[in-house]
Amino acid sequence: MAHAEEAAASPAQPSPGPVATPAAEPEEIVLPPNVTCSQKDRHIVRRFIQRIEIVVGQKPWEWLAEVQPKQ
């Protein structure tokens, strides 16, 4: 009984559970003309490119264009 009275006396607090947010549409990545993939594999390629971009800070083809080949 005391628990019910405390609950009524305390202000309502939101539950600490995960917040439901609508899923964001994945950003459409325009691949360079020399990179091709099937429509079926496009989501895999998109995820791979996003991971590289997070680590390096650029799209893979931008980063690779800056790297000078060893001679």
ZITABEL-V550231 format. One record per run of one state. SS is the DSSP state (helix for helix, strand for strand, loop for the rest). FROM is the first residue (numbers start at 1). LEN is the number of residues. If there is no record, write none. Layout:
[[SS FROM LEN] [SS FROM LEN]]
//
This chain:
[[loop 1 1] [helix 2 8] [loop 10 29] [helix 39 18] [loop 57 3] [helix 60 7] [loop 67 5]]
//
